[in-house]
Amino acid sequence: MNHIIDYHYFVEYTTWILWLRQLDNESKRGITLKSEEIFGQVLRSTRKKQKMSQEKLAFQSNLDRTYISMLERGVHQPTLNSLLSLAEALNMKASELVELVEEKISETK
């Protein structure tokens, strides 16, 4: 029983420490997000508004699901071809997707 309780506190403590580190990192960088992070947020929210899974978006855009995940987490920036494929799969123009990113960037300034 003690092991279960200890594990629970360990998980809670670890989550708390990770959150504090993230908060510290954000404060160090002025809580300004990088463009790839903002693109990822826009991509995720647009995909979810259309009730589309990462798998379905990947299939329709002919991209790998792990690549979609990395884009949404801001790990990678999309290439022009990826941007065009994603926009088509989301039934929008690439310029509309970029405009959403630009609006979000101006909100964060």
Contacts in CASP RR format, 6 or more apart in sequence:
PFRMAT RR
TARGET T0000
AUTHOR 0000-0000-0000
METHOD contacts of the structure
MODEL  1
MNHIIDYHYFVEYTTWILWLRQLDNESKRGITLKSEEIFGQVLRSTRKKQ
KMSQEKLAFQSNLDRTYISMLERGVHQPTLNSLLSLAEALNMKASELVEL
VEEKISETK
31 108 0 8 1.000
32 108 0 8 1.000
32 109 0 8 1.000
33 41 0 8 1.000
33 108 0 8 1.000
34 74 0 8 1.000
35 77 0 8 1.000
35 101 0 8 1.000
35 105 0 8 1.000
36 71 0 8 1.000
36 74 0 8 1.000
36 75 0 8 1.000
36 76 0 8 1.000
36 77 0 8 1.000
37 74 0 8 1.000
38 101 0 8 1.000
38 104 0 8 1.000
38 105 0 8 1.000
38 108 0 8 1.000
39 71 0 8 1.000
39 74 0 8 1.000
39 77 0 8 1.000
39 78 0 8 1.000
39 101 0 8 1.000
40 71 0 8 1.000
40 72 0 8 1.000
40 73 0 8 1.000
40 74 0 8 1.000
41 72 0 8 1.000
41 104 0 8 1.000
42 97 0 8 1.000
42 100 0 8 1.000
42 101 0 8 1.000
42 104 0 8 1.000
43 68 0 8 1.000
43 71 0 8 1.000
43 72 0 8 1.000
43 86 0 8 1.000
43 97 0 8 1.000
44 72 0 8 1.000
46 90 0 8 1.000
46 92 0 8 1.000
46 97 0 8 1.000
46 100 0 8 1.000
47 53 0 8 1.000
47 54 0 8 1.000
47 57 0 8 1.000
47 72 0 8 1.000
47 90 0 8 1.000
50 90 0 8 1.000
50 91 0 8 1.000
52 60 0 8 1.000
52 90 0 8 1.000
54 65 0 8 1.000
54 68 0 8 1.000
54 69 0 8 1.000
54 72 0 8 1.000
55 65 0 8 1.000
57 63 0 8 1.000
57 68 0 8 1.000
57 86 0 8 1.000
57 89 0 8 1.000
57 90 0 8 1.000
58 64 0 8 1.000
58 65 0 8 1.000
58 67 0 8 1.000
58 68 0 8 1.000
60 88 0 8 1.000
60 89 0 8 1.000
61 68 0 8 1.000
61 82 0 8 1.000
61 85 0 8 1.000
61 86 0 8 1.000
61 88 0 8 1.000
61 89 0 8 1.000
62 85 0 8 1.000
63 82 0 8 1.000
63 85 0 8 1.000
63 86 0 8 1.000
67 76 0 8 1.000
67 82 0 8 1.000
70 76 0 8 1.000
71 77 0 8 1.000
71 78 0 8 1.000
71 82 0 8 1.000
71 86 0 8 1.000
78 86 0 8 1.000
83 94 0 8 1.000
83 97 0 8 1.000
83 98 0 8 1.000
84 94 0 8 1.000
86 94 0 8 1.000
86 97 0 8 1.000
87 93 0 8 1.000
87 94 0 8 1.000
87 96 0 8 1.000
87 97 0 8 1.000
90 97 0 8 1.000
END
